[in-house]
């Protein structure tokens, strides 16, 4: 092999020629992380030789999710484990970290730590300058990042995996316009405002009502910030002034609190009620004819698509379309097809 090829591989991997020589000739003394970088660079450079077995070491993939107690994130964390198990421990070494949304700086710090020790990062995080900067630094250092569920458009991520949140919001607005045929007031209940997912759902809902439901008036948007007590207080105050509420759209979780308060005001089952994610509480409400529709974003498909796109990039440097290849179809559940 000509020295120029060694030089090229070294430049691509960001290491010295001596390090490339040690890896390709299995002389030892190189960390697993650097070894993988060199061998991946050798493959991308088109090196015509059998690479050492260490190339087949498991990819170190970090999954960073919210530590809140919502059903979606609990299931998503478990589904990532299941999908990784199916792909095989010799192919993927999965690391899962749950972090509080209240401390975005800690999320950014963890991303920066993972940049040193992981081959790829899959993250759910809020739109925060420190988090954006950490993801951009990963990209600069050759560590791909995939966002899930809530996108970070300003960040230099490899791609996004999730449902079309704007379309989901428009779907909720379309359904609301059909359930509420006459003049009526509706409330929106949402989670943390800094998450793109909630912003897009609200924007889509408003857009659909403007087009299809001009007879419906949105009286308030209640941001519970994923704090159940705060949401209960806001919703209680709103319902006390809207005894004839026609509908409620919840873009987030807290359905136990919402249904409890609707019941207190004798509105549960009488007003249109739409929300997201099918889980025991929402399934029970659907079967009792107290909830109109549930828009589910399928946690398992998020995990399956995100891991496969990440591995395709790490092994073959296949760059996915920013949204198309990571789009997850959502499902509308009613009392007839829930389980």
N, C-alpha and C positions, 0 to 999 in steps of 0.2 A: 504494500500500500504506500502510495506516495505521501511525502510529508505534508504537501498542500492539503490533502484530505484530512489529515490529523488537525491541521490548522483550522480548517473549515468547521470541523466538528467541535473543536475547542471553542471557537468563536460563537457557534450556535448555542452551546451549552453554558457559556460564560465561565469556563474553567481553563486551566493551563493544558498545554499539549502533553505534559508529563502525566497529568491526571487522566487524560484520554487514553494514553498508552497503558497505564495501570489497569484501567477498566477493561479495555478491549482484549488485553492479554492476561487478564485475571491475576494480576500481581498482588491484589489486596491493598489495604490501607486507604480505601475510599468509602465514605458513608453510603448507606443504602439510597438516601435521597439524591446524592450527587451521582451515584451510579446510574440511577434511573434517568436522570437528566442527560447524561452522556450517551446512554444507549438509545434514548428517544431521539437525540440529535443525530446519532449515527444512522438510525432508520430513516429519518427525514432527509438526510444528505444522500441517501441511496447507496449506502455502503453494501458492497456485494460480498458478504461473508456471513457465516452463522454467528449470531450474537451469543454471548454467554447466557447461561441459564438464569442468571440474576435478573435478566430482562423480564422474566415471567413472575417476578415478585409481585405480591398484591399491591394494588394501588391504594395509597393512603388517602381516603376521602373523608372530609369533615362535613357533617350536617349540623347547621346551627338553626335552632328553632326557638319559638317563644316558650317560656316556662309557665305561661298562664294556664289555667285549668280548663280551658275550652275543649270540647270534645274533638274538634278538628285537629288541633295540634297534638293531643294525646294519641289520636289514631295515626296521624302522619308520622310521628316518631316511631311508632310500632311498625307501620308499613314500610318505612325505610329499612328497618332491621330485617323484615321478612323478604323484601326484594333482594337485599344484599346476600342473604343466606341462599336464595335460589340461584344467584349468579355465582356463588362459590367463594369460600374464604381464601382460596389461592388466587383469586382474581381481584377481590375487593376486601380491604380492611376498613370497615366502617367505624367512624367515631361520631357519636351523637352528643351534642351539647345543648342544653336548654338554658336560656338566659332571659332575665327579666326585661321587659320592654321599657321599664321606667329608667333604665340606665344605658342609654345608647352608647356612651363612651366606653362601657365595659364590653359591649358587642364589638366595637371598633378595635379595642385592644386585643380581643380574642382572635379576630380576623387577622390582625398583624402577627400574632404568635403562630397561627396556623400557616401563614405564608412561608414560614421557615421549615415546618415539619410535615406539611401535607402536599399531596400532588394536585388536589382539587378541592374546592369548597362549594357547598350548596347551602344557601342562606335565605332565611326569611328575616327581614329587618325593615325598620322604618326609614323614611327619607330624612336622613340626618347628615350634615356635612362631614363629620368624623367617619361615619360608616362609608360614605361615598369615597372619601379619600383613601380609606383602608382597602376598599375593593379595587380602586384604581392602582394602588401600589402593588396589589397582587398581580394585576394584568401586566404591569411593567416588569415584574419579576418572573413572568411565565407561568403563573399559577392561575388556572381558569376558575372563574366564579360563576355559578348559575343561581339566579334568584328564583324563589318559588312563591306562589300564591299572591304576593304583593310585589309588583315590579319596582325597580329603581332605575328609571330611564336615564338619569344623569350619570350613572355609574358605568364603568367600562366592564360590564359583565359579558360572559360568553353568550348567554341567551337567557330567556325567561321561560319558566314552566308554570302554567296555570290556566284557569278558564279566562275567557274574555269577560272581565269584570264589568265593563261598560255595557256589554250586551246582556249580561245577567241582570243588571239594573234596569235596562230597557224592558226586558222580559217581565220583571216585577211590575213595572209601570203599565205595560200592556194588560197584564192580568188584572191589576187593580182597576183599570179603566172599564173593564168588562164586568167586574163584580159589582162596582158602584155605578149603576146606570144613571142615577139622578144626581142633583147637586149634593156635594158632601165634603166634609173636612177629613183630612188624613194627617197622621203624624209619622215622622221618620225617627227611628231609633238607630243609633250607630255607635261604633266603637271608637278607637283612637283616630283622630282626624289626620294624623301625620302618615297614616298608611294609605298608599295609592289605591289599594283594593276598595276601601270604604269610599274614598273620594270618587272613584269611577262608578261604583254602584249608585251613589247618590246622583251623580251627573246623568247617568243613564236613565234613572227613574224619573227625574225631572224632565228630561228630553222627551220621553215617551208620553208623559202626562200632558206636556205642552202640545204634542201632536195629536194624541188620541183621547185625552181626557180633560178638555178645557173646563168641564163642569166640576172638576175636583180641585180643591184648594189645599195646599200643604201649609198647615198652620204652624208647625215648628219642626226643627231638626234637633233632636236631643242627643248630644254627644256624651255617652256614659264613660268614655275613656277606659272601657273594660273594667270599670269599678262598679260592682253590683249595687252597693249602697247609694252611690252617686246617681246611677241610672234610676233606681227605685224612687229616689226623691224627686228627680226631674220629671219622671213620668207621672207620678202621683199628682204633682202640681199641675201638669198639663191636662190630665184627665179631669181634674176637679173643675176646670174651666170649659171643658168640651164634653158635656154629658151625652151629646148626640154624635159622637165620633163615628165616621163611616168606615174608616180603614186605618190600618197601621202596617208599616213596612219596617222590619228590623234587618239591618244590613249585617249584624254581627251575631253574637251569642246571646246570653242572658235571657233566654226564652222562658226559663222558670219564673224569673221576676216579672217579665212582661205579662205572661198568662195569669199570674197571681193578681196583678193589679187590674187587668182587664176583667177578671172575675169579680173583684171587689166592686167595680163600677158597673157590674152586670152587662158587660160588653163582650165577654168571651163567648164566641160562637154566634154572636149577633152582628159584629162588624167584620169586615174583610181583614184578614191577618195573614201576612206573607213574611217568610223568613228564609234563612239559609241553613244548610246541613241537616241531613237525616240522621238522627240518633234517638235513643230511647225516649227523651222528652218530646221531641217534635213528632216522632212516630205515634206516640200515645195521643198527642193533641190532634193529629190528623184523623186517627181512627175514631176519636170522640166527636169529630166534626166541629172542632173548636179552632182549628187552624186551616186556612184555605189551601195554601200551596207551600211547598218547600223546594228551594233551588239548591241542589247538592253539587259540590264541586269535585267529589270523588278523590279522596286522599290517596288511595292506593295507586291511581294512575299518575298522580304527581310524583310519587316516589319512583315508580317504574320508569317513567319517561326521563326524569332528571338523572337517575343513575346511568341509564343506557346512553344518554347523550354525553354525559361526562366521560364514561369509559370509551365511547367512540372517539372522542376528541383526544384522550390521553394515549390511546393505542394507535390510532390511525390519523390523528390530527384532522378529523372531520369536523369542519366548522358548521354548526347548525344555523338555520335562519333564526333571527332574533326572536320571532314569535311563532312562526308557522309550525315548526317541528316540535315545539314545546307546548302547543295549545292542547288543553284538556277539555273535552266536551262536558257540559254540565247536564244534569237531569232534573226534570220537574216531577216531583212526587205529589200524589194526592192520596186520599183515603183508600183508593182502589189499588194502588201499586206500591204502597209503602210496606215495610216488613218489620 
